[in-house]
Amino acid sequence: MAGKPKLHYFDARGRMEAIRWLLAAAGAEFEEKLIESSEDLDKLRYDGSLVFQQVPMVEIDGMKLVQTRAILNYIATKYDLYGKDMKERALIDMYTEGVADLGEMIMLLPLCPPDQKNTKLTLIRERATNCYLPAFENVLKSHRQDYLVGNKLSKADIHLVELLYYVEELDPSLLANFPLLKEIQFQSLGQEDPLEDGMATHSNIFALKTPGTEEPGRVKSMAEVHVNLHDRSSLGSPQ
Ligand SMILES: N[C@@H](CCC(=O)N[C@@H](CS)C(=O)NCC(=O)O)C(=O)O
């Protein structure tokens, strides 16, 4: 059996965070090799580990994968989080890109020049309230199922829940008018141990610790995810 995936990135959420969430939701253990200096990054570049000279890079199943989306798609396929057919996959991709559009705006906010920050924040609030959050709320409302696609956990749900935490960090009031989104976020927080809390038959999502809350002063991360038995059985096992 292959060893644990090894994640190469900075001590930050950044582009690696969605990868951490996905692996954690899949119940897959992973190691992190933090890049702590420009020398660390150069070393990876010079030894040919970074095809495009950039991170995130994940060592997995004998490959050194770069490009965030490629990594996410590989992990989602491996752990059966990518739909059952082409149509489900298309929907999962569509929702994932919607999540990425708003997520990217939020992720880049700290890099914005101070004099542009308020304008950017207003734009994010406007897009979240009038476009992205209603879109996801409506999907859930339209079929009244626990998951976005195919009544089964997929990478789209995991990316969405991660996004909801970022939105909440930015401004908790943004979620006020979206009861179904609040519900999936609340359920994802869940119990420490769903089995102990009698939640074993609860079909919804997974129990996550909020990234960044478990170690004060550390910007990341997704520490631990408990997936209830019902979901774990549908996630497939590591190859
Ligand atoms: N399209 C790439 C972008 C990767 C990227 O921008 N990586 C940044 C860190 S988040 C990086 O390696 N920056 C260092 C550099 O380019 O020198 C992806 O999605 O993985």
The ligand as a MOL file (V3000), in Angstrom:
LIG
                    3D

  0  0  0     0  0            999 V3000
M  V30 BEGIN CTAB
M  V30 COUNTS 20 19 0 0 0
M  V30 BEGIN ATOM
M  V30 1 N -2.1340 27.5220 -10.8760 0
M  V30 2 C -1.3270 27.1630 -9.7400 0
M  V30 3 C -0.8650 28.4430 -9.0630 0
M  V30 4 C 0.1700 28.1050 -8.0120 0
M  V30 5 C 0.6930 29.3360 -7.2970 0
M  V30 6 O 0.3650 30.5060 -7.6160 0
M  V30 7 N 1.5530 29.0850 -6.3080 0
M  V30 8 C 2.1660 30.0990 -5.5160 0
M  V30 9 C 1.8700 29.9070 -4.0400 0
M  V30 10 S 0.1300 29.9390 -3.7260 0
M  V30 11 C 3.6740 29.9830 -5.6450 0
M  V30 12 O 4.2210 28.9020 -5.7720 0
M  V30 13 N 4.3410 31.1180 -5.5710 0
M  V30 14 C 5.7800 31.1750 -5.5990 0
M  V30 15 C 6.2960 31.6070 -6.9220 0
M  V30 16 O 5.5550 31.6300 -7.9190 0
M  V30 17 O 7.4760 31.9500 -6.9580 0
M  V30 18 C -2.1370 26.2910 -8.7870 0
M  V30 19 O -3.3700 26.4170 -8.7510 0
M  V30 20 O -1.5560 25.4490 -8.1070 0
M  V30 END ATOM
M  V30 BEGIN BOND
M  V30 1 1 1 2
M  V30 2 1 2 3
M  V30 3 1 2 18
M  V30 4 1 3 4
M  V30 5 1 4 5
M  V30 6 2 5 6
M  V30 7 1 5 7
M  V30 8 1 7 8
M  V30 9 1 8 9
M  V30 10 1 8 11
M  V30 11 1 9 10
M  V30 12 2 11 12
M  V30 13 1 11 13
M  V30 14 1 13 14
M  V30 15 1 14 15
M  V30 16 2 15 16
M  V30 17 1 15 17
M  V30 18 2 18 19
M  V30 19 1 18 20
M  V30 END BOND
M  V30 END CTAB
M  END
